[in-house]
Amino acid sequence: MTRARLLAIAAALLVSAACTDELTNPGSGSGTLMVQLTTPNGDDEALSFEISGPVDSVSAAGSLQLFTRRLDRSTVLGAVIGPLDNGAIVTLHVPDTSAVAVYRVTVLEVADHEDALRSSLAGYALNVSR
């Protein structure tokens, strides 16, 4: 095999390797992910949470009010206030939407419509999805 032919094959392999991630992960790149709430109650009015994972910014879903505090590049504390039902509560603006598995969102506290803290967080869950 000639040197020129070896170089052509090597160049073709490098080009195809560079394109492979984009072909297998067409959703990669910056964008948004949704945080979905599962609640066992129908009268939740406030929820505090912690996000772990690289987040550029966070915005509230619907008419909810959102307050956040960034602890570092990969940790954000937040609270949403308003009528909370099962479904989307916040949108995460992230650098790579294909990395859904690296995000963890934890419920810290929940209060009802009378501002009483829930004594148990059993049945509450926050899930991140595209």
N, CA, C and O atoms as CSV, one atom per row, in Angstrom:
chain,resi,resn,atom,element,x,y,z
A,1,MET,N,N,0.857,-1.176,0.000
A,1,MET,CA,C,0.000,0.000,0.000
A,1,MET,C,C,0.897,1.231,0.000
A,1,MET,O,O,1.875,1.288,0.746
A,2,THR,N,N,0.575,2.199,-0.821
A,2,THR,CA,C,1.411,3.388,-0.926
A,2,THR,C,C,1.161,4.316,0.246
A,2,THR,O,O,0.119,4.268,0.901
A,3,ARG,N,N,2.134,5.147,0.485
A,3,ARG,CA,C,2.047,6.131,1.576
A,3,ARG,C,C,0.870,7.080,1.356
A,3,ARG,O,O,0.168,7.422,2.307
A,4,ALA,N,N,0.649,7.505,0.122
A,4,ALA,CA,C,-0.460,8.413,-0.186
A,4,ALA,C,C,-1.803,7.752,0.126
A,4,ALA,O,O,-2.715,8.388,0.655
A,5,ARG,N,N,-1.905,6.480,-0.209
A,5,ARG,CA,C,-3.163,5.775,0.048
A,5,ARG,C,C,-3.391,5.619,1.556
A,5,ARG,O,O,-4.523,5.751,2.021
A,6,LEU,N,N,-2.334,5.340,2.324
A,6,LEU,CA,C,-2.444,5.242,3.783
A,6,LEU,C,C,-2.880,6.583,4.376
A,6,LEU,O,O,-3.720,6.625,5.275
A,7,LEU,N,N,-2.319,7.654,3.881
A,7,LEU,CA,C,-2.699,8.984,4.370
A,7,LEU,C,C,-4.154,9.298,4.044
A,7,LEU,O,O,-4.857,9.896,4.860
A,8,ALA,N,N,-4.610,8.902,2.864
A,8,ALA,CA,C,-6.004,9.136,2.474
A,8,ALA,C,C,-6.951,8.340,3.373
A,8,ALA,O,O,-7.995,8.854,3.774
A,9,ILE,N,N,-6.603,7.105,3.690
A,9,ILE,CA,C,-7.440,6.286,4.576
A,9,ILE,C,C,-7.459,6.878,5.979
A,9,ILE,O,O,-8.516,6.955,6.605
A,10,ALA,N,N,-6.295,7.297,6.479
A,10,ALA,CA,C,-6.214,7.900,7.811
A,10,ALA,C,C,-7.048,9.175,7.879
A,10,ALA,O,O,-7.752,9.409,8.861
A,11,ALA,N,N,-6.968,9.996,6.836
A,11,ALA,CA,C,-7.752,11.235,6.804
A,11,ALA,C,C,-9.247,10.931,6.788
A,11,ALA,O,O,-10.027,11.601,7.465
A,12,ALA,N,N,-9.645,9.928,6.022
A,12,ALA,CA,C,-11.064,9.551,5.974
A,12,ALA,C,C,-11.543,9.056,7.328
A,12,ALA,O,O,-12.655,9.384,7.742
A,13,LEU,N,N,-10.733,8.278,8.024
A,13,LEU,CA,C,-11.102,7.786,9.357
A,13,LEU,C,C,-11.227,8.940,10.352
A,13,LEU,O,O,-12.146,8.956,11.170
A,14,LEU,N,N,-10.314,9.897,10.285
A,14,LEU,CA,C,-10.383,11.055,11.187
A,14,LEU,C,C,-11.638,11.881,10.940
A,14,LEU,O,O,-12.296,12.307,11.889
A,15,VAL,N,N,-11.972,12.108,9.686
A,15,VAL,CA,C,-13.170,12.882,9.354
A,15,VAL,C,C,-14.422,12.158,9.821
A,15,VAL,O,O,-15.326,12.779,10.380
A,16,SER,N,N,-14.483,10.841,9.596
A,16,SER,CA,C,-15.674,10.100,10.027
A,16,SER,C,C,-15.767,10.036,11.541
A,16,SER,O,O,-16.872,10.068,12.081
A,17,ALA,N,N,-14.646,9.948,12.243
A,17,ALA,CA,C,-14.672,9.942,13.708
A,17,ALA,C,C,-15.138,11.287,14.243
A,17,ALA,O,O,-15.858,11.339,15.240
A,18,ALA,N,N,-14.741,12.366,13.600
A,18,ALA,CA,C,-15.160,13.702,14.037
A,18,ALA,C,C,-16.655,13.899,13.847
A,18,ALA,O,O,-17.282,14.631,14.612
A,19,CYS,N,N,-17.228,13.265,12.854
A,19,CYS,CA,C,-18.660,13.414,12.578
A,19,CYS,C,C,-19.518,12.426,13.349
A,19,CYS,O,O,-20.733,12.607,13.425
A,20,THR,N,N,-18.928,11.394,13.919
A,20,THR,CA,C,-19.701,10.332,14.542
A,20,THR,C,C,-20.587,10.828,15.662
A,20,THR,O,O,-21.751,10.436,15.726
A,21,ASP,N,N,-20.081,11.687,16.561
A,21,ASP,CA,C,-20.877,12.152,17.684
A,21,ASP,C,C,-22.107,12.899,17.194
A,21,ASP,O,O,-23.192,12.721,17.747
A,22,GLU,N,N,-21.969,13.712,16.191
A,22,GLU,CA,C,-23.112,14.473,15.678
A,22,GLU,C,C,-24.134,13.552,15.019
A,22,GLU,O,O,-25.335,13.816,15.082
A,23,LEU,N,N,-23.675,12.490,14.396
A,23,LEU,CA,C,-24.604,11.564,13.752
A,23,LEU,C,C,-25.334,10.696,14.769
A,23,LEU,O,O,-26.516,10.401,14.592
A,24,THR,N,N,-24.644,10.281,15.838
A,24,THR,CA,C,-25.279,9.418,16.828
A,24,THR,C,C,-26.015,10.202,17.898
A,24,THR,O,O,-26.895,9.647,18.556
A,25,ASN,N,N,-25.690,11.465,18.098
A,25,ASN,CA,C,-26.340,12.309,19.083
A,25,ASN,C,C,-26.819,13.607,18.437
A,25,ASN,O,O,-26.269,14.669,18.727
A,26,PRO,N,N,-27.819,13.550,17.577
A,26,PRO,CA,C,-28.231,14.761,16.884
A,26,PRO,C,C,-28.784,15.830,17.820
A,26,PRO,O,O,-28.861,16.995,17.432
A,27,GLY,N,N,-29.172,15.467,19.042
A,27,GLY,CA,C,-29.712,16.437,19.985
A,27,GLY,C,C,-28.657,17.088,20.848
A,27,GLY,O,O,-28.992,17.908,21.703
A,28,SER,N,N,-27.382,16.751,20.653
A,28,SER,CA,C,-26.354,17.328,21.502
A,28,SER,C,C,-26.172,18.804,21.171
A,28,SER,O,O,-26.469,19.258,20.065
A,29,GLY,N,N,-25.681,19.528,22.149
A,29,GLY,CA,C,-25.520,20.965,22.023
A,29,GLY,C,C,-26.375,21.662,23.064
A,29,GLY,O,O,-27.126,21.018,23.796
A,30,SER,N,N,-26.259,22.970,23.127
A,30,SER,CA,C,-27.000,23.709,24.139
A,30,SER,C,C,-28.491,23.704,23.831
A,30,SER,O,O,-28.905,23.550,22.682
A,31,GLY,N,N,-29.285,23.876,24.878
A,31,GLY,CA,C,-30.732,23.884,24.727
A,31,GLY,C,C,-31.414,23.808,26.075
A,31,GLY,O,O,-30.859,24.241,27.084
A,32,THR,N,N,-32.618,23.258,26.093
A,32,THR,CA,C,-33.395,23.215,27.330
A,32,THR,C,C,-33.799,21.792,27.697
A,32,THR,O,O,-33.997,20.931,26.840
A,33,LEU,N,N,-33.914,21.584,29.002
A,33,LEU,CA,C,-34.438,20.355,29.571
A,33,LEU,C,C,-35.549,20.744,30.538
A,33,LEU,O,O,-35.496,21.812,31.147
A,34,MET,N,N,-36.545,19.891,30.682
A,34,MET,CA,C,-37.672,20.174,31.573
A,34,MET,C,C,-37.519,19.402,32.877
A,34,MET,O,O,-37.068,18.257,32.894
A,35,VAL,N,N,-37.907,20.061,33.973
A,35,VAL,CA,C,-37.993,19.384,35.268
A,35,VAL,C,C,-39.472,19.154,35.550
A,35,VAL,O,O,-40.258,20.097,35.646
A,36,GLN,N,N,-39.834,17.885,35.680
A,36,GLN,CA,C,-41.225,17.479,35.897
A,36,GLN,C,C,-41.426,17.082,37.360
A,36,GLN,O,O,-40.632,16.329,37.924
A,37,LEU,N,N,-42.494,17.594,37.962
A,37,LEU,CA,C,-42.851,17.276,39.335
A,37,LEU,C,C,-43.893,16.167,39.372
A,37,LEU,O,O,-44.847,16.159,38.594
A,38,THR,N,N,-43.688,15.230,40.295
A,38,THR,CA,C,-44.726,14.272,40.667
A,38,THR,C,C,-45.048,14.559,42.124
A,38,THR,O,O,-44.168,14.509,42.983
A,39,THR,N,N,-46.316,14.860,42.402
A,39,THR,CA,C,-46.744,15.181,43.758
A,39,THR,C,C,-47.930,14.317,44.165
A,39,THR,O,O,-48.819,14.061,43.352
A,40,PRO,N,N,-47.950,13.863,45.425
A,40,PRO,CA,C,-49.089,13.075,45.889
A,40,PRO,C,C,-50.244,13.947,46.401
A,40,PRO,O,O,-51.297,13.429,46.772
A,41,ASN,N,N,-50.043,15.270,46.419
A,41,ASN,CA,C,-51.037,16.178,46.984
A,41,ASN,C,C,-51.563,17.153,45.940
A,41,ASN,O,O,-50.910,17.414,44.929
A,42,GLY,N,N,-52.741,17.679,46.196
A,42,GLY,CA,C,-53.359,18.606,45.263
A,42,GLY,C,C,-53.341,20.050,45.713
A,42,GLY,O,O,-53.896,20.913,45.033
A,43,ASP,N,N,-52.702,20.339,46.867
A,43,ASP,CA,C,-52.716,21.711,47.358
A,43,ASP,C,C,-51.318,22.246,47.687
A,43,ASP,O,O,-51.155,23.079,48.579
A,44,ASP,N,N,-50.313,21.753,46.954
A,44,ASP,CA,C,-48.954,22.269,47.134
A,44,ASP,C,C,-48.859,23.675,46.565
A,44,ASP,O,O,-49.433,23.972,45.518
A,45,GLU,N,N,-48.130,24.536,47.263
A,45,GLU,CA,C,-48.024,25.932,46.841
A,45,GLU,C,C,-46.572,26.409,46.744
A,45,GLU,O,O,-46.310,27.445,46.133
A,46,ALA,N,N,-45.637,25.681,47.328
A,46,ALA,CA,C,-44.224,26.076,47.263
A,46,ALA,C,C,-43.351,24.833,47.383
A,46,ALA,O,O,-43.689,23.882,48.088
A,47,LEU,N,N,-42.226,24.861,46.684
A,47,LEU,CA,C,-41.308,23.731,46.692
A,47,LEU,C,C,-39.891,24.253,46.543
A,47,LEU,O,O,-39.612,25.066,45.661
A,48,SER,N,N,-38.989,23.784,47.410
A,48,SER,CA,C,-37.572,24.121,47.251
A,48,SER,C,C,-36.840,22.884,46.746
A,48,SER,O,O,-37.211,21.753,47.060
A,49,PHE,N,N,-35.796,23.118,45.959
A,49,PHE,CA,C,-35.103,22.012,45.294
A,49,PHE,C,C,-33.637,22.343,45.101
A,49,PHE,O,O,-33.219,23.494,45.225
A,50,GLU,N,N,-32.860,21.305,44.794
A,50,GLU,CA,C,-31.441,21.460,44.449
A,50,GLU,C,C,-31.198,20.781,43.119
A,50,GLU,O,O,-31.618,19.643,42.909
A,51,ILE,N,N,-30.516,21.483,42.214
A,51,ILE,CA,C,-30.147,20.942,40.909
A,51,ILE,C,C,-28.652,20.650,40.928
A,51,ILE,O,O,-27.852,21.507,41.304
A,52,SER,N,N,-28.278,19.440,40.522
A,52,SER,CA,C,-26.874,19.083,40.352
A,52,SER,C,C,-26.646,18.793,38.873
A,52,SER,O,O,-27.348,17.979,38.274
A,53,GLY,N,N,-25.668,19.460,38.298
A,53,GLY,CA,C,-25.347,19.315,36.882
A,53,GLY,C,C,-25.057,20.681,36.299
A,53,GLY,O,O,-25.480,21.692,36.858
A,54,PRO,N,N,-24.340,20.731,35.180
A,54,PRO,CA,C,-23.972,22.019,34.586
A,54,PRO,C,C,-25.184,22.744,33.991
A,54,PRO,O,O,-25.735,22.323,32.973
A,55,VAL,N,N,-25.584,23.828,34.634
A,55,VAL,CA,C,-26.758,24.591,34.221
A,55,VAL,C,C,-26.340,26.018,33.901
A,55,VAL,O,O,-25.653,26.659,34.697
A,56,ASP,N,N,-26.751,26.521,32.736
A,56,ASP,CA,C,-26.493,27.915,32.384
A,56,ASP,C,C,-27.466,28.846,33.091
A,56,ASP,O,O,-27.063,29.872,33.638
A,57,SER,N,N,-28.759,28.486,33.079
A,57,SER,CA,C,-29.782,29.277,33.768
A,57,SER,C,C,-31.024,28.415,33.967
A,57,SER,O,O,-31.141,27.320,33.416
A,58,VAL,N,N,-31.950,28.939,34.772
A,58,VAL,CA,C,-33.188,28.231,35.096
A,58,VAL,C,C,-34.334,29.211,34.937
A,58,VAL,O,O,-34.211,30.373,35.325
A,59,SER,N,N,-35.451,28.759,34.370
A,59,SER,CA,C,-36.633,29.616,34.258
A,59,SER,C,C,-37.866,28.845,34.724
A,59,SER,O,O,-37.920,27.618,34.641
A,60,ALA,N,N,-38.851,29.591,35.213
A,60,ALA,CA,C,-40.076,28.983,35.730
A,60,ALA,C,C,-40.997,28.569,34.599
A,60,ALA,O,O,-41.020,29.192,33.537
A,61,ALA,N,N,-41.753,27.512,34.840
A,61,ALA,CA,C,-42.771,27.075,33.887
A,61,ALA,C,C,-44.087,27.755,34.242
A,61,ALA,O,O,-44.402,27.959,35.415
A,62,GLY,N,N,-44.843,28.098,33.219
A,62,GLY,CA,C,-46.169,28.675,33.424
A,62,GLY,C,C,-46.148,29.947,34.244
A,62,GLY,O,O,-45.317,30.827,34.021
A,63,SER,N,N,-47.063,30.042,35.190
A,63,SER,CA,C,-47.195,31.257,36.004
A,63,SER,C,C,-46.482,31.148,37.345
A,63,SER,O,O,-46.693,31.986,38.223
A,64,LEU,N,N,-45.645,30.133,37.517
A,64,LEU,CA,C,-44.927,29.965,38.776
A,64,LEU,C,C,-43.871,31.056,38.944
A,64,LEU,O,O,-43.298,31.536,37.966
A,65,GLN,N,N,-43.623,31.438,40.187
A,65,GLN,CA,C,-42.518,32.347,40.498
A,65,GLN,C,C,-41.318,31.501,40.879
A,65,GLN,O,O,-41.461,30.492,41.569
A,66,LEU,N,N,-40.140,31.904,40.433
A,66,LEU,CA,C,-38.920,31.139,40.674
A,66,LEU,C,C,-37.876,32.020,41.326
A,66,LEU,O,O,-37.669,33.164,40.922
A,67,PHE,N,N,-37.220,31.474,42.340
A,67,PHE,CA,C,-36.092,32.129,42.996
A,67,PHE,C,C,-34.948,31.132,43.005
A,67,PHE,O,O,-35.138,29.975,43.380
A,68,THR,N,N,-33.753,31.569,42.593
A,68,THR,CA,C,-32.608,30.662,42.554
A,68,THR,C,C,-31.379,31.314,43.164
A,68,THR,O,O,-31.265,32.536,43.260
A,69,ARG,N,N,-30.474,30.449,43.569
A,69,ARG,CA,C,-29.149,30.879,44.055
A,69,ARG,C,C,-28.144,29.854,43.577
A,69,ARG,O,O,-28.251,28.670,43.897
A,70,ARG,N,N,-27.174,30.307,42.815
A,70,ARG,CA,C,-26.130,29.420,42.297
A,70,ARG,C,C,-25.059,29.240,43.368
A,70,ARG,O,O,-24.497,30.211,43.875
A,71,LEU,N,N,-24.785,27.968,43.705
A,71,LEU,CA,C,-23.723,27.679,44.654
A,71,LEU,C,C,-22.385,27.543,43.946
A,71,LEU,O,O,-21.356,27.984,44.457
A,72,ASP,N,N,-22.404,26.927,42.761
A,72,ASP,CA,C,-21.223,26.811,41.908
A,72,ASP,C,C,-21.695,26.455,40.502
A,72,ASP,O,O,-22.898,26.458,40.244
A,73,ARG,N,N,-20.788,26.153,39.600
A,73,ARG,CA,C,-21.143,25.881,38.197
A,73,ARG,C,C,-22.123,24.709,38.056
A,73,ARG,O,O,-22.896,24.653,37.100
A,74,SER,N,N,-22.085,23.778,39.014
A,74,SER,CA,C,-22.904,22.578,38.886
A,74,SER,C,C,-23.967,22.420,39.968
A,74,SER,O,O,-24.581,21.358,40.065
A,75,THR,N,N,-24.201,23.442,40.782
A,75,THR,CA,C,-25.215,23.329,41.829
A,75,THR,C,C,-26.027,24.610,41.918
A,75,THR,O,O,-25.484,25.705,42.064
A,76,VAL,N,N,-27.342,24.447,41.826
A,76,VAL,CA,C,-28.269,25.578,41.952
A,76,VAL,C,C,-29.341,25.201,42.968
A,76,VAL,O,O,-29.929,24.122,42.895
A,77,LEU,N,N,-29.587,26.101,43.915
A,77,LEU,CA,C,-30.718,25.948,44.828
A,77,LEU,C,C,-31.850,26.794,44.284
A,77,LEU,O,O,-31.621,27.886,43.766
A,78,GLY,N,N,-33.075,26.292,44.400
A,78,GLY,CA,C,-34.200,27.050,43.878
A,78,GLY,C,C,-35.470,26.808,44.661
A,78,GLY,O,O,-35.577,25.861,45.441
A,79,ALA,N,N,-36.435,27.692,44.433
A,79,ALA,CA,C,-37.766,27.542,45.012
A,79,ALA,C,C,-38.771,28.045,43.997
A,79,ALA,O,O,-38.569,29.083,43.366
A,80,VAL,N,N,-39.861,27.300,43.844
A,80,VAL,CA,C,-40.966,27.733,43.002
A,80,VAL,C,C,-42.171,27.967,43.899
A,80,VAL,O,O,-42.418,27.221,44.846
A,81,ILE,N,N,-42.922,29.029,43.576
A,81,ILE,CA,C,-44.087,29.399,44.361
A,81,ILE,C,C,-45.258,29.570,43.414
A,81,ILE,O,O,-45.141,30.195,42.360
A,82,GLY,N,N,-46.379,29.007,43.804
A,82,GLY,CA,C,-47.590,29.050,43.009
A,82,GLY,C,C,-48.259,27.697,43.066
A,82,GLY,O,O,-47.706,26.763,43.648
A,83,PRO,N,N,-49.427,27.566,42.482
A,83,PRO,CA,C,-50.112,26.269,42.491
A,83,PRO,C,C,-49.285,25.204,41.773
A,83,PRO,O,O,-48.987,25.336,40.586
A,84,LEU,N,N,-48.919,24.157,42.495
A,84,LEU,CA,C,-48.063,23.102,41.939
A,84,LEU,C,C,-48.872,21.847,41.674
A,84,LEU,O,O,-49.510,21.300,42.574
A,85,ASP,N,N,-48.839,21.404,40.447
A,85,ASP,CA,C,-49.501,20.182,40.029
A,85,ASP,C,C,-48.457,19.257,39.426
A,85,ASP,O,O,-47.304,19.650,39.247
A,86,ASN,N,N,-48.851,18.043,39.114
A,86,ASN,CA,C,-47.967,17.142,38.384
A,86,ASN,C,C,-47.649,17.770,37.034
A,86,ASN,O,O,-48.547,18.251,36.342
A,87,GLY,N,N,-46.389,17.766,36.662
A,87,GLY,CA,C,-45.982,18.318,35.368
A,87,GLY,C,C,-44.781,19.229,35.505
A,87,GLY,O,O,-44.117,19.251,36.540
A,88,ALA,N,N,-44.509,19.980,34.450
A,88,ALA,CA,C,-43.311,20.831,34.381
A,88,ALA,C,C,-43.386,21.975,35.397
A,88,ALA,O,O,-44.412,22.643,35.531
A,89,ILE,N,N,-42.268,22.182,36.109
A,89,ILE,CA,C,-42.201,23.323,37.024
A,89,ILE,C,C,-41.077,24.291,36.659
A,89,ILE,O,O,-41.201,25.494,36.884
A,90,VAL,N,N,-39.988,23.781,36.101
A,90,VAL,CA,C,-38.899,24.667,35.657
A,90,VAL,C,C,-38.271,24.132,34.379
A,90,VAL,O,O,-38.363,22.948,34.056
A,91,THR,N,N,-37.630,25.051,33.664
A,91,THR,CA,C,-36.857,24.723,32.468
A,91,THR,C,C,-35.395,24.993,32.771
A,91,THR,O,O,-35.039,26.062,33.268
A,92,LEU,N,N,-34.552,24.019,32.468
A,92,LEU,CA,C,-33.104,24.177,32.626
A,92,LEU,C,C,-32.505,24.545,31.279
A,92,LEU,O,O,-32.767,23.876,30.279
A,93,HIS,N,N,-31.720,25.582,31.246
A,93,HIS,CA,C,-30.971,25.961,30.044
A,93,HIS,C,C,-29.566,25.395,30.249
A,93,HIS,O,O,-28.839,25.817,31.148
A,94,VAL,N,N,-29.198,24.432,29.400
A,94,VAL,CA,C,-27.985,23.644,29.634
A,94,VAL,C,C,-27.051,23.682,28.429
A,94,VAL,O,O,-27.487,23.957,27.311
A,95,PRO,N,N,-25.762,23.407,28.656
A,95,PRO,CA,C,-24.809,23.415,27.544
A,95,PRO,C,C,-24.876,22.191,26.646
A,95,PRO,O,O,-24.401,22.240,25.511
A,96,ASP,N,N,-25.461,21.083,27.127
A,96,ASP,CA,C,-25.505,19.854,26.329
A,96,ASP,C,C,-26.771,19.071,26.660
A,96,ASP,O,O,-26.845,18.423,27.704
A,97,THR,N,N,-27.764,19.126,25.778
A,97,THR,CA,C,-29.039,18.465,26.035
A,97,THR,C,C,-28.961,16.943,25.944
A,97,THR,O,O,-29.878,16.254,26.390
A,98,SER,N,N,-27.895,16.417,25.382
A,98,SER,CA,C,-27.765,14.959,25.298
A,98,SER,C,C,-27.301,14.354,26.618
A,98,SER,O,O,-27.293,13.132,26.765
A,99,ALA,N,N,-26.915,15.186,27.576
A,99,ALA,CA,C,-26.385,14.702,28.855
A,99,ALA,C,C,-27.451,14.678,29.950
A,99,ALA,O,O,-27.159,15.009,31.099
A,100,VAL,N,N,-28.669,14.294,29.611
A,100,VAL,CA,C,-29.779,14.295,30.575
A,100,VAL,C,C,-29.425,13.497,31.825
A,100,VAL,O,O,-29.794,13.892,32.931
A,101,ALA,N,N,-28.723,12.392,31.671
A,101,ALA,CA,C,-28.433,11.500,32.794
A,101,ALA,C,C,-27.558,12.130,33.873
A,101,ALA,O,O,-27.547,11.638,35.001
A,102,VAL,N,N,-26.829,13.191,33.571
A,102,VAL,CA,C,-25.958,13.787,34.589
A,102,VAL,C,C,-26.717,14.721,35.535
A,102,VAL,O,O,-26.167,15.139,36.554
A,103,TYR,N,N,-27.953,15.049,35.218
A,103,TYR,CA,C,-28.716,15.990,36.042
A,103,TYR,C,C,-29.512,15.276,37.117
A,103,TYR,O,O,-30.187,14.280,36.859
A,104,ARG,N,N,-29.417,15.809,38.336
A,104,ARG,CA,C,-30.200,15.327,39.467
A,104,ARG,C,C,-30.903,16.532,40.072
A,104,ARG,O,O,-30.277,17.560,40.329
A,105,VAL,N,N,-32.195,16.405,40.298
A,105,VAL,CA,C,-32.963,17.460,40.957
A,105,VAL,C,C,-33.631,16.828,42.166
A,105,VAL,O,O,-34.363,15.846,42.042
A,106,THR,N,N,-33.372,17.402,43.340
A,106,THR,CA,C,-33.833,16.844,44.599
A,106,THR,C,C,-34.825,17.778,45.264
A,106,THR,O,O,-34.582,18.982,45.349
A,107,VAL,N,N,-35.938,17.238,45.737
A,107,VAL,CA,C,-36.906,18.007,46.515
A,107,VAL,C,C,-36.331,18.202,47.920
A,107,VAL,O,O,-35.948,17.238,48.582
A,108,LEU,N,N,-36.276,19.458,48.366
A,108,LEU,CA,C,-35.777,19.749,49.710
A,108,LEU,C,C,-36.917,19.955,50.708
A,108,LEU,O,O,-36.907,19.377,51.794
A,109,GLU,N,N,-37.905,20.786,50.336
A,109,GLU,CA,C,-39.060,21.054,51.191
A,109,GLU,C,C,-40.264,21.375,50.317
A,109,GLU,O,O,-40.125,21.851,49.190
A,110,VAL,N,N,-41.449,21.107,50.858
A,110,VAL,CA,C,-42.699,21.440,50.172
A,110,VAL,C,C,-43.644,22.048,51.199
A,110,VAL,O,O,-43.717,21.588,52.339
A,111,ALA,N,N,-44.369,23.091,50.785
A,111,ALA,CA,C,-45.380,23.714,51.651
A,111,ALA,C,C,-46.725,23.694,50.947
A,111,ALA,O,O,-46.805,23.759,49.720
A,112,ASP,N,N,-47.786,23.604,51.750
A,112,ASP,CA,C,-49.133,23.610,51.189
A,112,ASP,C,C,-49.635,25.040,51.002
A,112,ASP,O,O,-48.888,25.995,51.216
A,113,HIS,N,N,-50.895,25.188,50.604
A,113,HIS,CA,C,-51.444,26.517,50.310
A,113,HIS,C,C,-51.606,27.386,51.559
A,113,HIS,O,O,-51.873,28.583,51.445
A,114,GLU,N,N,-51.448,26.799,52.753
A,114,GLU,CA,C,-51.494,27.571,53.998
A,114,GLU,C,C,-50.093,27.808,54.558
A,114,GLU,O,O,-49.944,28.207,55.713
A,115,ASP,N,N,-49.080,27.567,53.753
A,115,ASP,CA,C,-47.670,27.738,54.112
A,115,ASP,C,C,-47.175,26.775,55.181
A,115,ASP,O,O,-46.173,27.049,55.841
A,116,ALA,N,N,-47.848,25.673,55.358
A,116,ALA,CA,C,-47.395,24.658,56.306
A,116,ALA,C,C,-46.483,23.676,55.577
A,116,ALA,O,O,-46.834,23.154,54.519
A,117,LEU,N,N,-45.305,23.432,56.158
A,117,LEU,CA,C,-44.380,22.473,55.550
A,117,LEU,C,C,-44.947,21.062,55.632
A,117,LEU,O,O,-45.558,20.682,56.630
A,118,ARG,N,N,-44.739,20.298,54.574
A,118,ARG,CA,C,-45.138,18.901,54.570
A,118,ARG,C,C,-44.239,18.140,55.538
A,118,ARG,O,O,-43.025,18.342,55.552
A,119,SER,N,N,-44.828,17.273,56.340
A,119,SER,CA,C,-44.039,16.507,57.308
A,119,SER,C,C,-43.287,15.359,56.630
A,119,SER,O,O,-42.327,14.829,57.189
A,120,SER,N,N,-43.721,14.978,55.428
A,120,SER,CA,C,-43.067,13.899,54.696
A,120,SER,C,C,-42.964,14.283,53.223
A,120,SER,O,O,-43.848,14.936,52.670
A,121,LEU,N,N,-41.874,13.866,52.610
A,121,LEU,CA,C,-41.691,14.081,51.171
A,121,LEU,C,C,-41.950,12.796,50.387
A,121,LEU,O,O,-41.621,12.715,49.203
A,122,ALA,N,N,-42.530,11.804,51.034
A,122,ALA,CA,C,-42.864,10.543,50.360
A,122,ALA,C,C,-43.835,10.828,49.213
A,122,ALA,O,O,-44.819,11.549,49.384
A,123,GLY,N,N,-43.553,10.267,48.072
A,123,GLY,CA,C,-44.410,10.443,46.910
A,123,GLY,C,C,-44.012,11.612,46.015
A,123,GLY,O,O,-44.545,11.753,44.914
A,124,TYR,N,N,-43.087,12.448,46.471
A,124,TYR,CA,C,-42.620,13.576,45.642
A,124,TYR,C,C,-41.422,13.111,44.814
A,124,TYR,O,O,-40.572,12.359,45.293
A,125,ALA,N,N,-41.373,13.569,43.573
A,125,ALA,CA,C,-40.222,13.265,42.707
A,125,ALA,C,C,-40.068,14.390,41.695
A,125,ALA,O,O,-41.049,14.993,41.259
A,126,LEU,N,N,-38.822,14.660,41.330
A,126,LEU,CA,C,-38.491,15.606,40.264
A,126,LEU,C,C,-37.656,14.844,39.249
A,126,LEU,O,O,-36.643,14.237,39.597
A,127,ASN,N,N,-38.084,14.876,37.993
A,127,ASN,CA,C,-37.393,14.172,36.919
A,127,ASN,C,C,-37.024,15.142,35.808
A,127,ASN,O,O,-37.794,16.040,35.466
A,128,VAL,N,N,-35.845,14.948,35.255
A,128,VAL,CA,C,-35.357,15.780,34.158
A,128,VAL,C,C,-35.547,15.031,32.840
A,128,VAL,O,O,-35.203,13.855,32.720
A,129,SER,N,N,-36.106,15.742,31.848
A,129,SER,CA,C,-36.319,15.124,30.539
A,129,SER,C,C,-36.133,16.164,29.440
A,129,SER,O,O,-36.115,17.368,29.695
A,130,ARG,N,N,-35.994,15.666,28.205
A,130,ARG,CA,C,-35.864,16.561,27.056
A,130,ARG,C,C,-37.187,17.176,26.725
A,130,ARG,O,O,-37.284,17.964,25.784
